[in-house]
Amino acid sequence: MTSALSGDTGESTLERIGTEELAGTPVGGPAAEHPYRFLLRYGTETAARSLAEAGKAAGAAWWSLARRPWSAPARTGLWWTTVLDRAEPRWHLPHRITLETDFALLRDFTADEDRADPVVPTLVLPPQAGHSSTVVDFAPGQSQLTALRESGLTRLHSLDWRPATPATKRVTITDYIEVVDRSIRRMGGRANLVGDCQGGWLATIYATLHPERVHTLTLAGAPIDFHAGDSVIAASTQALAGKFGLAPYRALVAANGGTMAGAAVLANFVMIQPQAEIGRQLRLLADVDNPAHVQRYRVFEDWFKHTQDIPGAFYLWLVENLFWRNRLVRGELEVDGRPARLDAISCPLFLLAGATDHITPPPQLFAIADHVSTPAESITKRVAAGGHLGLFTGRNALHRDWPALMAEVRALSTSGISGVA
């Protein structure tokens, strides 16, 4: 989690995928095939990491307090108020709202002087996983939208997923696909589509149903083969749904009045890597008198701990069809009776994975290359140093990986291309 604030380090790799690298890629992975064995090993390793992180961070906090014991009460009080003092995350770049529904907003980040630019419009689909969509405009100097715009994709838009309410608890995948389609038609009828994490599989499903509207498809940390790689989410879903079906998930939705509680989703993320939560809070105690550290802490916590509920109908659909049944990569997915087949996608494809991503291991994303109709020479794969959130908020990814990929998208999106409105 820290790398999402301070920036990832290390080298990135950029390569074209050859068919020989992808041939015979199996559907699924060890975590999904042997979920109990995987979860036992993962739990043991996580417990050890948590103890190590707690010891390391606690030692730093103790030493910080021990150097100035007279200030310990005041610093402890400041730490506690900082932990509890949360603000609602917000958008930073100037924009206007051009489409509004009960569950989504379309935000237009195009500057007035850029509205006539001869470039295909770009639409970003943020994650929809119990957090604010502002992750794509995380902070000044740490904004994915800024990186895209500075790469020349000046006609820039992003959807903003609104918190679910009793009035929107029955919103379905059909409604999400429809609002993406309405947005692209409003933008001119054809767009570069950028999907982050869960926004990535939504972008992919949309592209299978409306390939004529997608000029290029960029996916970052997006699960396509939900069972590939060492994924604790895949293993836990297989263990729980394999034993009880959707009953536990329906119970969670029913207990929250028909929506999936964002707080429950947050608790799951924390449980996956408790050492990150422990370390973050104890490091704050050690550096609570460092304004720069406190500011970074506040920015992250304001986004991470400000949760929003997800429509229950949509949540249960994605658990069954994607996380459990893995129907998208298996070619079995249907939306309103229409097949959502990956081989319907033939546009240029850009894939960005995190080398240490524990939410979406790289094989979950790169599996798409084995199923689309896009020629191998039009598929770009890039591996960024760091983990999941670092793909969208890390300084390394924002200043190195996104500009490199988006420069290629921009080169394919200039005047003379069909779809430039």
Salt bridges, closest charged atoms under 4 A:
GLU11 OE1 - ARG400 NH1 3.90
GLU15 OE2 - LYS381 NZ 3.46
GLU45 OE2 - ARG41 NH1 3.67
GLU45 OE1 - ARG49 NH2 3.73
GLU53 OE2 - ARG283 NH1 2.65
ASP85 OD2 - ARG298 NH1 3.07
GLU100 OE2 - ARG162 NH1 3.23
ASP108 OD2 - ARG96 NH2 3.65
ASP108 OD2 - ARG115 NH1 2.84
ASP108 OD1 - HIS157 NE2 3.42
ASP112 OD1 - ARG115 NE 3.40
ASP160 OD2 - ARG107 NH2 2.88
ASP181 OD2 - ARG185 NE 3.03
ASP181 OD1 - ARG213 NE 3.13
GLU212 OE2 - HIS210 ND1 3.80
GLU277 OE1 - ARG280 NH2 2.39
GLU277 OE2 - LYS305 NZ 2.90
ASP287 OD2 - HIS293 ND1 3.93
ASP289 OD2 - ARG68 NH2 2.41
ASP289 OD1 - ARG75 NH2 3.55
GLU301 OE2 - ARG280 NE 2.77
GLU301 OE1 - LYS305 NZ 2.87
ASP302 OD1 - ARG86 NE 2.91
ASP343 OD2 - ARG341 NH2 3.22
ASP357 OD2 - HIS388 ND1 2.75
ASP401 OD1 - ARG382 NE 2.56
GLU408 OE1 - ARG16 NH2 2.75
